[in-house]
Amino acid sequence: MKPLVSAVQAWSCVVISIFAIVILSTLGLLFKANHPELVGGDEDPEDGATVAATVFIAVIIYAGFLVFCGLQGLLHIRESRRGAIAL
């Protein structure tokens, strides 16, 4: 199978996805716990659990990006080991 994206794009997508998963998971947990810094103000959302559910959906999407880009990166590694010529 041939990779769809370049190796640099695949590995940078992996790194960005990992950071996004960590940061969004932390924010989701804080919203779920109704942390006062996030839901305590006048303009802040009142229902932290609903916001947390939306943030966790974004985490699932980034996990999908992580799997796809990781597989693309592994395809590049496998292709380079077989001696393929990169143009």
N, C-alpha and C positions, 0 to 999 in steps of 0.2 A: 504494500500500500504506500502511496506517495503522500508526503506531508502537504497540507493545504496552505500553511503559513511558514514564514522563514523561521530559522532557529532563534534569532534574536527576538522576534516578536513572540514566539512561544514561551521562551524562558522569562521575558519581561512580564508577560501576562501571568505566569505562575507566581512571580514575586509580588506583583500588584494584587493578585487574588488572595494570597496568604495574608498580606497586610490588611486588606479590606475585610476578610473574614474575622481576623482578630479584633479590629477596631469596631466593626459593626456588632459583633457578638458582645463585646463589652458594653456598648451603648444599649443594646437590646436588653441585657441583664439589668442595667441601671433603670431603664424605663419600666421593666417588668416589676422591679422592686419599688416603683414610685419614689425614686430618689428625689429629695426636695430641690436639688439644684436643677433638675430637668423638668419637674412638673409642679413646682411650688410658686411660680410667678403668675402675674395676671395674664400675660400673653402666651404662656406655656400651655401645652395640651393638658387636659384634665384627666383623661383616661390613659394611663401609662401602659396598660396591658394591650390596648389596641395598637398603640404606636410600636410596642415591642413585637407584636405579631407581624407588622409590616416590615420592620427591620430584619426580623428573622427570615422573611421571604427573600429579602435582598441577600442575606447570607447564603441561602440555598442556591440562588442564581450564581453568586460568586463561586460556590463550590462546584457548580457545573462548569464554569469557566476554568477553574483549576484542573478539573479532570480532563477536559478537552485539550487545554494547552499543554498539560503534562504529557498526555499521549502524543501530541504533536512533537514535543521535545524529544520524547523517547524514540519516535520514528526517525528523527534527524540523527540521533545517536546510532541507531541500528543501520541507517543508510550510510553513515560515514565509516562504520566498521567494515562494511562490505566493499569498500574501495570505490564508491561511486564518485564520479567527478562532478564537483559543484561548478555550475556556470554562473 
